Amino acid sequence: MSASHEGATALIAVLDRFPDLNVWVIGDLMLDEYVVGAVDRISPEAPVPVVRVRETEQRLGGAANVARQVAASGPR
């Protein structure tokens, strides 16, 4: 069993001791955007890659992602 799996198991055991636990998430609402594409060259104006975008994906970030993860874990 890996150390991360043991740690997750231990955390779940602790949380199971508090069945009426309420979780509050306080923080920023962010929107993360992931861009997938190919880079063929570097821009002549600045040292940045020129990306030929194939797809983009937007996901909740920051505290919104934490709240989504907590909600997805569901009641135990």
HUMOWO-V290160 format. One record per pair of residues at least 12 apart in sequence whose C-alpha atoms are under 7 Angstrom apart, sorted by the first residue. I is the first residue (numbers start at 1). J is the second residue. D is the distance in whole Angstrom. If there is no record, write none. Layout:
[[I:J:D] [I:J:D]]
//
This chain:
[[25:63:7] [25:67:6] [26:63:7] [27:63:5] [28:62:6] [28:63:5] [29:61:7] [29:62:6] [29:63:6] [29:64:5] [30:60:6] [30:61:5] [30:62:5] [30:64:7] [31:58:7] [31:59:6] [31:60:5] [31:61:5] [32:58:6] [32:59:5] [32:60:6] [32:61:5] [33:56:7] [33:57:6] [33:58:4] [33:59:6] [34:56:6] [34:57:5] [34:58:6] [35:53:7] [35:55:6] [35:56:5] [35:57:7] [36:53:6] [36:54:6] [36:55:5] [36:56:6] [37:51:6] [37:52:5] [37:53:4] [37:54:5] [37:55:7] [38:51:6] [38:52:5] [38:53:7] [39:51:5] [39:52:6]]
//
